[in-house]
Amino acid sequence: MFDEYLIDASAPRPRIALGLGDRVAGRARATKCWGGGPGDGTVIDNSAQKGSASYRLPALDRDFLLGDSMRGVRLLLEYQKAEEALRAWAVRSTIVVFGSARVRPRASPIAAAAAEPPRRMLAGWYEEARSFGRLASERGGALVARDGQRDNVIATGGGPGIMEAANRGAADAGAPSIGFNIGLPHEQQPNAYSTPDLTFQFHYFAVRKLHFAMRANALVVFPGGFGTLDELFELLTLVQTCKMPRIPIVLVDERYWSRLINFEFLAQEGMVARGDLELFSYASDAEGAWQELTRLGLVSGPRPPGLPSLGDP
């Protein structure tokens, strides 16, 4: 590949150049750089030119790559790096799992110290998300590649809580799983259960959301907060507007979701069509979520594209 980019820019270099054709007995003979005239021995200092930012190779120029004008290139790089890894692992489709990063397993000190009943209830969702990650990996096609491709691989945001639990369940089954992490002002650590080669870090939420959506065969959403709501409504909108095909979307714990969002009120006020309320359904636990996915037509194999935009050829 591009070996010229492997040059150690910090290594000292002599101020000489190899003259083309200056070879004696098969060995290159050094000639002096830019002298005052041929053979006069003068060497002029060009360190200012070589030290200039404009002289750096673009691919090695951090300031240039991180500048405002290169934002489009960085977006492409974030997309392509993850895409190549997913293809290398033959990931054809995914089951995306969202939920709170604040949920902990029952045995953890944090969960044990939470005396309030709601917190204890949320601790139970860690175990359900872990169970779902395991059974979905065992039954959905992530364990064994079919026709050289893996289907319905668990994909999460890569962090703690429900994300960790779903990745952990896939690891329990011996299946690969994906962690789409996001760089935040306060450091987010990837959990220890997503497949290392499929653990990514994004700077741009937009590219992360694209990777969540483009392979999703289904979405399972456990109780969560702002981030969970953001991802849920992102995919609901894509399905509602036919920018992606309809996929099974299951909300776990109807009591939580019905108290959090009055979906019926949205339909009554005409803010959404009544048929839009059929874009998602509910389940009470891991097994129920899987059964609901299969009832709604969870498939293995490549996902069909969304409808074209108006005016597309």
One Martini backbone bead per residue (centre of mass of N, CA, C, O) as a GRO file, in nm:
protein
  313
    1MET     BB    1   0.102   0.031  -0.013
    2PHE     BB    2   0.149   0.351   0.115
    3ASP     BB    3   0.477   0.381   0.186
    4GLU     BB    4   0.523   0.694   0.201
    5TYR     BB    5   0.353   0.705   0.486
    6LEU     BB    6   0.594   0.546   0.659
    7ILE     BB    7   0.756   0.776   0.717
    8ASP     BB    8   0.979   0.912   0.944
    9ALA     BB    9   0.953   1.242   1.027
   10SER     BB   10   1.165   1.244   1.285
   11ALA     BB   11   1.393   1.166   1.121
   12PRO     BB   12   1.699   1.219   1.035
   13ARG     BB   13   1.829   1.410   0.752
   14PRO     BB   14   2.012   1.450   0.496
   15ARG     BB   15   2.132   1.718   0.278
   16ILE     BB   16   2.051   1.505   0.041
   17ALA     BB   17   2.054   1.361  -0.290
   18LEU     BB   18   1.951   1.137  -0.531
   19GLY     BB   19   2.076   1.096  -0.829
   20LEU     BB   20   1.971   1.042  -1.129
   21GLY     BB   21   2.219   0.815  -1.244
   22ASP     BB   22   2.399   0.809  -0.971
   23ARG     BB   23   2.566   0.524  -1.051
   24VAL     BB   24   2.810   0.308  -0.896
   25ALA     BB   25   2.836  -0.012  -0.903
   26GLY     BB   26   2.522  -0.020  -0.795
   27ARG     BB   27   2.559   0.257  -0.638
   28ALA     BB   28   2.456   0.522  -0.476
   29ARG     BB   29   2.520   0.870  -0.528
   30ALA     BB   30   2.570   1.148  -0.355
   31THR     BB   31   2.420   1.471  -0.374
   32LYS     BB   32   2.394   1.795  -0.356
   33CYS     BB   33   2.193   2.047  -0.255
   34TRP     BB   34   2.137   2.333  -0.387
   35GLY     BB   35   2.366   2.491  -0.505
   36GLY     BB   36   2.549   2.753  -0.643
   37GLY     BB   37   2.695   2.518  -0.799
   38PRO     BB   38   2.863   2.301  -0.966
   39GLY     BB   39   3.096   2.178  -0.733
   40ASP     BB   40   3.112   2.404  -0.477
   41GLY     BB   41   2.975   2.280  -0.191
   42THR     BB   42   2.706   2.415  -0.151
   43VAL     BB   43   2.472   2.446   0.135
   44ILE     BB   44   2.135   2.513   0.170
   45ASP     BB   45   1.906   2.604   0.397
   46ASN     BB   46   1.570   2.414   0.418
   47SER     BB   47   1.413   2.397   0.699
   48ALA     BB   48   1.175   2.593   0.661
   49GLN     BB   49   1.035   2.436   0.437
   50LYS     BB   50   1.020   2.154   0.583
   51GLY     BB   51   0.863   2.291   0.845
   52SER     BB   52   0.621   2.342   0.693
   53ALA     BB   53   0.290   2.274   0.677
   54SER     BB   54   0.272   2.257   0.357
   55TYR     BB   55   0.491   2.005   0.343
   56ARG     BB   56   0.309   1.813   0.446
   57LEU     BB   57   0.159   1.536   0.439
   58PRO     BB   58  -0.173   1.510   0.443
   59ALA     BB   59  -0.193   1.222   0.596
   60LEU     BB   60   0.014   1.362   0.838
   61ASP     BB   61  -0.180   1.618   0.891
   62ARG     BB   62  -0.351   1.695   1.163
   63ASP     BB   63  -0.446   1.988   1.124
   64PHE     BB   64  -0.579   1.937   0.850
   65LEU     BB   65  -0.771   1.694   0.919
   66LEU     BB   66  -0.903   1.877   1.174
   67GLY     BB   67  -1.027   2.068   0.996
   68ASP     BB   68  -1.304   2.214   0.866
   69SER     BB   69  -1.261   2.124   0.556
   70MET     BB   70  -1.246   1.795   0.656
   71ARG     BB   71  -1.524   1.686   0.752
   72GLY     BB   72  -1.609   1.504   0.515
   73VAL     BB   73  -1.370   1.308   0.543
   74ARG     BB   74  -1.430   1.218   0.835
   75LEU     BB   75  -1.703   1.097   0.779
   76LEU     BB   76  -1.601   0.883   0.582
   77LEU     BB   77  -1.400   0.742   0.772
   78GLU     BB   78  -1.606   0.652   0.985
   79TYR     BB   79  -1.768   0.479   0.796
   80GLN     BB   80  -1.543   0.294   0.660
   81LYS     BB   81  -1.411   0.156   0.900
   82ALA     BB   82  -1.662   0.002   0.997
   83GLU     BB   83  -1.743  -0.131   0.729
   84GLU     BB   84  -1.493  -0.312   0.694
   85ALA     BB   85  -1.527  -0.475   0.955
   86LEU     BB   86  -1.813  -0.586   0.903
   87ARG     BB   87  -1.731  -0.735   0.643
   88ALA     BB   88  -1.507  -0.915   0.763
   89TRP     BB   89  -1.748  -1.045   0.959
   90ALA     BB   90  -2.013  -1.087   0.791
   91VAL     BB   91  -2.224  -0.848   0.846
   92ARG     BB   92  -2.558  -0.819   0.737
   93SER     BB   93  -2.720  -0.815   1.019
   94THR     BB   94  -2.928  -0.669   1.286
   95ILE     BB   95  -2.985  -0.624   1.642
   96VAL     BB   96  -3.104  -0.357   1.808
   97VAL     BB   97  -2.998  -0.227   2.136
   98PHE     BB   98  -3.163  -0.035   2.376
   99GLY     BB   99  -3.068   0.167   2.672
  100SER     BB  100  -2.968   0.219   2.972
  101ALA     BB  101  -2.655   0.314   3.131
  102ARG     BB  102  -2.763   0.287   3.454
  103VAL     BB  103  -2.780  -0.003   3.451
  104ARG     BB  104  -2.750  -0.282   3.680
  105PRO     BB  105  -2.669  -0.547   3.823
  106ARG     BB  106  -2.777  -0.689   4.108
  107ALA     BB  107  -2.473  -0.760   4.222
  108SER     BB  108  -2.403  -0.478   4.229
  109PRO     BB  109  -2.328  -0.214   4.431
  110ILE     BB  110  -2.516  -0.009   4.295
  111ALA     BB  111  -2.779  -0.177   4.303
  112ALA     BB  112  -2.774  -0.247   4.611
  113ALA     BB  113  -2.791   0.070   4.700
  114ALA     BB  114  -3.074   0.074   4.570
  115ALA     BB  115  -3.377   0.130   4.742
  116GLU     BB  116  -3.553   0.197   4.523
  117PRO     BB  117  -3.781   0.033   4.340
  118PRO     BB  118  -3.716   0.140   4.051
  119ARG     BB  119  -3.416   0.057   4.064
  120ARG     BB  120  -3.465  -0.244   4.109
  121MET     BB  121  -3.622  -0.287   3.848
  122LEU     BB  122  -3.395  -0.200   3.651
  123ALA     BB  123  -3.197  -0.425   3.730
  124GLY     BB  124  -3.368  -0.648   3.584
  125TRP     BB  125  -3.304  -0.552   3.284
  126TYR     BB  126  -3.024  -0.659   3.261
  127GLU     BB  127  -3.101  -0.961   3.258
  128GLU     BB  128  -3.291  -0.944   3.013
  129ALA     BB  129  -3.082  -0.835   2.810
  130ARG     BB  130  -2.893  -1.072   2.836
  131SER     BB  131  -3.093  -1.289   2.748
  132PHE     BB  132  -3.150  -1.169   2.472
  133GLY     BB  133  -2.864  -1.177   2.355
  134ARG     BB  134  -2.846  -1.485   2.366
  135LEU     BB  135  -3.106  -1.587   2.212
  136ALA     BB  136  -3.065  -1.419   1.953
  137SER     BB  137  -2.789  -1.549   1.883
  138GLU     BB  138  -2.891  -1.848   1.873
  139ARG     BB  139  -3.157  -1.788   1.665
  140GLY     BB  140  -3.065  -1.555   1.433
  141GLY     BB  141  -2.746  -1.611   1.296
  142ALA     BB  142  -2.465  -1.529   1.448
  143LEU     BB  143  -2.304  -1.795   1.494
  144VAL     BB  144  -2.368  -1.884   1.189
  145ALA     BB  145  -2.280  -1.869   0.877
  146ARG     BB  146  -2.481  -1.785   0.597
  147ASP     BB  147  -2.344  -1.780   0.309
  148GLY     BB  148  -2.107  -1.614   0.464
  149GLN     BB  149  -2.327  -1.488   0.672
  150ARG     BB  150  -2.439  -1.267   0.926
  151ASP     BB  151  -2.727  -1.260   1.137
  152ASN     BB  152  -2.854  -1.081   1.390
  153VAL     BB  153  -2.653  -0.898   1.526
  154ILE     BB  154  -2.560  -0.756   1.801
  155ALA     BB  155  -2.636  -0.400   1.862
  156THR     BB  156  -2.473  -0.128   2.028
  157GLY     BB  157  -2.335   0.151   2.210
  158GLY     BB  158  -2.097   0.000   2.406
  159GLY     BB  159  -2.172   0.044   2.689
  160PRO     BB  160  -2.338   0.040   2.957
  161GLY     BB  161  -2.578  -0.153   3.081
  162ILE     BB  162  -2.779  -0.258   2.842
  163MET     BB  163  -2.547  -0.280   2.646
  164GLU     BB  164  -2.376  -0.476   2.806
  165ALA     BB  165  -2.587  -0.700   2.838
  166ALA     BB  166  -2.621  -0.772   2.537
  167ASN     BB  167  -2.324  -0.834   2.481
  168ARG     BB  168  -2.304  -1.052   2.703
  169GLY     BB  169  -2.508  -1.250   2.586
  170ALA     BB  170  -2.353  -1.305   2.326
  171ALA     BB  171  -2.102  -1.414   2.472
  172ASP     BB  172  -2.247  -1.653   2.607
  173ALA     BB  173  -2.303  -1.777   2.305
  174GLY     BB  174  -2.041  -1.714   2.117
  175ALA     BB  175  -2.101  -1.437   1.986
  176PRO     BB  176  -2.101  -1.174   1.808
  177SER     BB  177  -2.063  -0.812   1.874
  178ILE     BB  178  -2.166  -0.468   1.883
  179GLY     BB  179  -1.988  -0.139   1.938
  180PHE     BB  180  -2.123   0.196   1.919
  181ASN     BB  181  -1.935   0.436   2.003
  182ILE     BB  182  -1.907   0.760   2.175
  183GLY     BB  183  -1.764   1.060   2.188
  184LEU     BB  184  -1.715   1.237   2.495
  185PRO     BB  185  -1.640   1.469   2.724
  186HIS     BB  186  -1.701   1.227   2.885
  187GLU     BB  187  -1.579   0.933   2.930
  188GLN     BB  188  -1.629   0.642   2.732
  189GLN     BB  189  -1.643   0.309   2.799
  190PRO     BB  190  -1.607   0.015   2.686
  191ASN     BB  191  -1.721  -0.273   2.707
  192ALA     BB  192  -1.619  -0.624   2.776
  193TYR     BB  193  -1.830  -0.779   2.538
  194SER     BB  194  -1.756  -0.680   2.289
  195THR     BB  195  -1.615  -0.723   2.004
  196PRO     BB  196  -1.318  -0.595   1.942
  197ASP     BB  197  -1.343  -0.574   1.617
  198LEU     BB  198  -1.657  -0.439   1.693
  199THR     BB  199  -1.524  -0.180   1.833
  200PHE     BB  200  -1.632   0.154   1.827
  201GLN     BB  201  -1.550   0.506   1.742
  202PHE     BB  202  -1.729   0.812   1.753
  203HIS     BB  203  -1.791   1.156   1.678
  204TYR     BB  204  -2.043   1.115   1.494
  205PHE     BB  205  -2.371   1.064   1.526
  206ALA     BB  206  -2.457   1.024   1.230
  207VAL     BB  207  -2.278   0.774   1.170
  208ARG     BB  208  -2.379   0.597   1.394
  209LYS     BB  209  -2.677   0.593   1.300
  210LEU     BB  210  -2.626   0.468   1.028
  211HIS     BB  211  -2.517   0.195   1.138
  212PHE     BB  212  -2.768   0.120   1.293
  213ALA     BB  213  -2.973   0.124   1.038
  214MET     BB  214  -2.852  -0.032   0.775
  215ARG     BB  215  -2.874  -0.345   0.935
  216ALA     BB  216  -3.155  -0.344   1.054
  217ASN     BB  217  -3.402  -0.598   1.148
  218ALA     BB  218  -3.418  -0.481   1.450
  219LEU     BB  219  -3.583  -0.342   1.754
  220VAL     BB  220  -3.477  -0.313   2.102
  221VAL     BB  221  -3.636  -0.146   2.388
  222PHE     BB  222  -3.535  -0.032   2.679
  223PRO     BB  223  -3.521   0.135   2.939
  224GLY     BB  224  -3.480   0.503   2.921
  225GLY     BB  225  -3.361   0.801   2.803
  226PHE     BB  226  -3.262   1.032   2.590
  227GLY     BB  227  -3.090   0.842   2.411
  228THR     BB  228  -3.311   0.632   2.365
  229LEU     BB  229  -3.520   0.824   2.240
  230ASP     BB  230  -3.354   0.919   2.004
  231GLU     BB  231  -3.320   0.638   1.866
  232LEU     BB  232  -3.614   0.557   1.846
  233PHE     BB  233  -3.720   0.808   1.675
  234GLU     BB  234  -3.533   0.777   1.443
  235LEU     BB  235  -3.643   0.497   1.343
  236LEU     BB  236  -3.942   0.563   1.332
  237THR     BB  237  -3.909   0.785   1.115
  238LEU     BB  238  -3.783   0.611   0.892
  239VAL     BB  239  -4.028   0.424   0.870
  240GLN     BB  240  -4.261   0.628   0.835
  241THR     BB  241  -4.097   0.761   0.568
  242CYS     BB  242  -3.952   0.521   0.403
  243LYS     BB  243  -3.622   0.520   0.447
  244MET     BB  244  -3.704   0.244   0.566
  245PRO     BB  245  -3.790  -0.047   0.631
  246ARG     BB  246  -3.993  -0.243   0.790
  247ILE     BB  247  -3.952  -0.321   1.134
  248PRO     BB  248  -3.917  -0.462   1.422
  249ILE     BB  249  -4.058  -0.297   1.720
  250VAL     BB  250  -3.959  -0.329   2.067
  251LEU     BB  251  -4.102  -0.263   2.384
  252VAL     BB  252  -3.985  -0.289   2.707
  253ASP     BB  253  -4.224  -0.226   2.917
  254GLU     BB  254  -4.523  -0.085   2.904
  255ARG     BB  255  -4.543   0.076   3.165
  256TYR     BB  256  -4.309   0.266   3.111
  257TRP     BB  257  -4.394   0.380   2.826
  258SER     BB  258  -4.685   0.483   2.901
  259ARG     BB  259  -4.576   0.690   3.115
  260LEU     BB  260  -4.373   0.848   2.930
  261ILE     BB  261  -4.571   0.805   2.668
  262ASN     BB  262  -4.850   0.945   2.486
  263PHE     BB  263  -4.940   0.804   2.205
  264GLU     BB  264  -5.247   0.843   2.190
  265PHE     BB  265  -5.242   1.152   2.194
  266LEU     BB  266  -5.106   1.192   1.922
  267ALA     BB  267  -5.343   1.069   1.761
  268GLN     BB  268  -5.577   1.250   1.868
  269GLU     BB  269  -5.419   1.522   1.761
  270GLY     BB  270  -5.280   1.444   1.472
  271MET     BB  271  -4.957   1.396   1.481
  272VAL     BB  272  -5.041   1.102   1.416
  273ALA     BB  273  -5.118   0.821   1.287
  274ARG     BB  274  -5.277   0.546   1.387
  275GLY     BB  275  -5.090   0.351   1.225
  276ASP     BB  276  -4.821   0.434   1.378
  277LEU     BB  277  -4.885   0.254   1.638
  278GLU     BB  278  -4.794  -0.015   1.459
  279LEU     BB  279  -4.469   0.016   1.457
  280PHE     BB  280  -4.515  -0.099   1.751
  281SER     BB  281  -4.439  -0.299   2.044
  282TYR     BB  282  -4.473  -0.530   2.321
  283ALA     BB  283  -4.281  -0.642   2.613
  284SER     BB  284  -4.174  -0.810   2.927
  285ASP     BB  285  -3.936  -0.989   2.800
  286ALA     BB  286  -3.708  -1.169   2.636
  287GLU     BB  287  -3.895  -1.387   2.518
  288GLY     BB  288  -4.116  -1.191   2.427
  289ALA     BB  289  -3.940  -1.032   2.229
  290TRP     BB  290  -3.877  -1.266   2.040
  291GLN     BB  291  -4.169  -1.346   1.971
  292GLU     BB  292  -4.238  -1.069   1.849
  293LEU     BB  293  -4.037  -1.069   1.621
  294THR     BB  294  -4.146  -1.324   1.478
  295ARG     BB  295  -4.438  -1.222   1.442
  296LEU     BB  296  -4.324  -0.961   1.268
  297GLY     BB  297  -4.091  -1.090   1.068
  298LEU     BB  298  -3.820  -1.188   1.118
  299VAL     BB  299  -3.517  -1.187   0.937
  300SER     BB  300  -3.296  -1.335   0.710
  301GLY     BB  301  -3.085  -1.127   0.560
  302PRO     BB  302  -3.117  -0.894   0.347
  303ARG     BB  303  -3.218  -0.572   0.341
  304PRO     BB  304  -3.433  -0.379   0.214
  305PRO     BB  305  -3.486  -0.099   0.074
  306GLY     BB  306  -3.594   0.195   0.058
  307LEU     BB  307  -3.762   0.435  -0.061
  308PRO     BB  308  -3.755   0.659  -0.285
  309SER     BB  309  -3.721   0.964  -0.364
  310LEU     BB  310  -3.852   1.224  -0.489
  311GLY     BB  311  -3.718   1.209  -0.824
  312ASP     BB  312  -3.599   0.956  -0.852
  313PRO     BB  313  -3.491   0.731  -1.101
   0.00000   0.00000   0.00000
